[in-house]
């Protein structure tokens, strides 16, 4: 309860001000009058005592009259103090597990939170910041809340983590208070893998609830954002006009004695058989003696020990050094390189001595065997495209006449070169990356006996495209052969003619609309396709096949639309079935003019790229969410194609030995929604994740196992990761943040002394009572005026 006097209980401030002004004028006039009377010598009659009496009674009369007009009151109020909202942002990244001022940096953060908890005059809300929007912490913070009011949000100091290398950390809560942005929380016990303070400030500055009166950032200063070059400007921009101070608490000031790989950068794209330059930054901190640090780059192999690609040494000056090493990768696809240093004695953080980088290596030239049955427009267009692409080394064979043709000349006079069937398919087949059989009949040229070898070529990792025409698929004598079992469609020979010459425009399926392999084509033409002159008749897609185009009217034995373009996997290889021979109409036709003929090249580039497992065209992708840190929980995100429904089996093997370390399973829906799989913890090193998607109720393939659509992704797990690459605290950046916003920067023991905004008193009850009744003020004014009149008369004043 507090009591105070008020000049009036019912008059406005303006009236009170006028009354006080009139009273002041009255005082002034009285003084002037007394001064004039004394100047005329009137003061001699009454003396000094009379003048003082006149002045005193005049003053009392004016005050009594003013009190009678205003009628002062006593105001009694009952209320409470409400502290300002202060948001505490605690760095939740992995760098907080490094040594700090008191144990680990996370321990020092807990000390700072305990000191802040002693402030009872503020309302504290604690958030963890790291990747994206901040996460509201769970558990009460000691001392949180203001006098008379509960705290606005819970918050807790995190459980201290163990020494560097430990995976334990406080588990952030998944919830957030009103107005805080929603964010997908990290897995329990998993520290954040970034330190994005700007994102946290931006999210809280835009929140719809009560704006904070101040921020307190508890960190080691090793932030991803704001960067070291634009700290002040980036911090003010993140607050978006919110003019509040940002105080900082540094949890570490001294660097760890460490030599480590700070960063690995590549110059240009990685291409098989071509040199690639790696720029490797080495750091040395904490007073560790470094002169030259040996560096080695190795490639992790599927089997066997890593292969050394390059070695060198980085000369360290002022704690940093750089070495450029050239490496040459002899295989395309995803490759994992290990970059390791030989650290000097006394290195306290060996976890950042080895870093892994994942490269998607492209092929310089793809070797393609193109076998065509007759010289058609479609054959010519495809051959022209293959020859025009500098990345393709094409060997083309065209059959200009069949053995049954009637000619009046010898074979030596008609053939440019004999068709070397036996030599191609028994000796040189393995040297090709892909084989294109375009409108080619297997029987007349002795290819039938080599079809098992061609099927075995696919099983071992080769690629095969069968392109339609009058002499392809069933009409080309491929039905019921070993090769038919590796194709993605069934070669149905019992349902009428093997070729349909009716013109049609293929339809894009739901999977085709989302498939990366058709994305370049659809970007040029949309979902419209030119009219095709006809198609080969095939059956249902085999289990695991992905159908991208279908016939608008023809159906299979099951009643489904007949596939026109289908992709399939068979063991380690891939196959494509394209049942039409009119793809040249994407190059030259009235339809092709809208895209200047570029659609044909985009279409075949994607088909050949998918066959070569180009990452741009994979049917599904799988990768660790946020990367993989050894010793921490890892989640794999599988993104299948739309319509690829079934059971997904993920097999994770360790590179170098091929041992299966984990097998995961998940159900894939029709919509192509991402599926997240908990993969557990891994040791440092490289791994291969192979996904097999088996359609529910699919038919069995070889060995009774259902054929599956597969994809593979190699990944590596590091012990330290980016957050431990540079363990030096950045106190200067924290000080710059504080200066830019008018805040203060302190160490954890002084966190309670931060100049936080003062609490505000909120009144809940107010009672007004007059000092005297109105008649008493009026009587007192009358008595005072009468006494003044009498004294004036006695003093000789009129």
ZIVEN-V175498 format. One line per field, one symbol per residue. phi: phi as a letter, one per 40 degrees, with the letter a starting at -180 (. if undefined). burial: + if it has 24 or more other ideal C-beta (glycine too) atoms within 12 Angstrom, else -. A space follows every 50 residues. Layout:
phi = ???
burial = ???
This chain:
phi = .bbacbcabbccccccccccccccccdcccccccccccccgcccccgccc ccccccccccccccccccccfdbbbbbbaacbcccbcbbbcbcccccccb cbgccccccccccccccccccbbcbbbcbabgccbccbgccdgchbcgbc ccacaacccdcccdhcccaccccccacdgcccaccccdgbccbabbcdcc cccccccccdcccabbbbacgcbcaccccbdccccccccfgccbcbcbbc cabbcccabaccabbbbgccbdgbcbcbbbcbbbaggccbbbbcbbbbbc bcbgcdccbabaabccbfgaabbbbcbbbcbchcbbbbbbbbcccgccbc cbcbbbbbbcccccbbcbbbbbcacbcccccccccccccccbbbbbbbcc acccccbbacccccccaccccccccbbbdccccabbbbfbccccbgcdcc ccccccdccchcbbbbbcidbbfcccgbcfbcccccccbcccbbbgccbb cccabcbccccccbcccbdcccccbgccbccbciaccbccccdgcbcbbb ccbcbcccgcdccbbbbabafcbbbbbbcbbbccccbbacccccbfgccc ccccccccccccgcdcbccabaaccggbbdgbcbbcbbbcccgccibcbb bbbcchbgcccabbaacbcccgccbbbcbgbbccibbbbbbbbbccgccc bdggcccbcbabacabbbccgccbcbcccbccccccccccbgcbbbcdcb ccccccdccbcbcbabbbbccbcdcccccccccccccccccccccgcc
burial = -----+++-------+--++--+--+---+--++--++----+--+---+ +-+++-+++++++++++++++++-+------+++++++++++++++++++ +-+++++++++++++++-++++++++++++++++++++--++++++--+- ++++++++-++--++++++++++--++--++-+-+++--+++++++++++ +++++-+---++++++++++++++++----++-+++-++--+-+++++++ ++++++++++++-+-+---+++---+-+++++++++-+-+--++++++++ ++---++-++-+-+-+--+++++++-+++-+++++++++++-++--++++ ++++++++++++++-+++++++++-++++++++-++----++-++++++- ------------------+-+--++---+--+++++++++++--+-++-+ +-+++++++-+++++++++++++++++++-++++++++++++-----+++ ---+++++++++++++++++++-++---++-+++++++++++++++++++ +--+-+----+++++++++++-+++++++++++++++++-++--+-+-++ +++++++++++++++-++++++++++++++++++++++++++++++++++ ++++++----++-+-+-+---+-++++-+++++++++++++++++--+-- +----++++++++++++++++++++++++++-++++++-++-++++++-- ++-++++-+-----------------+--++--++--+--++--+-+-
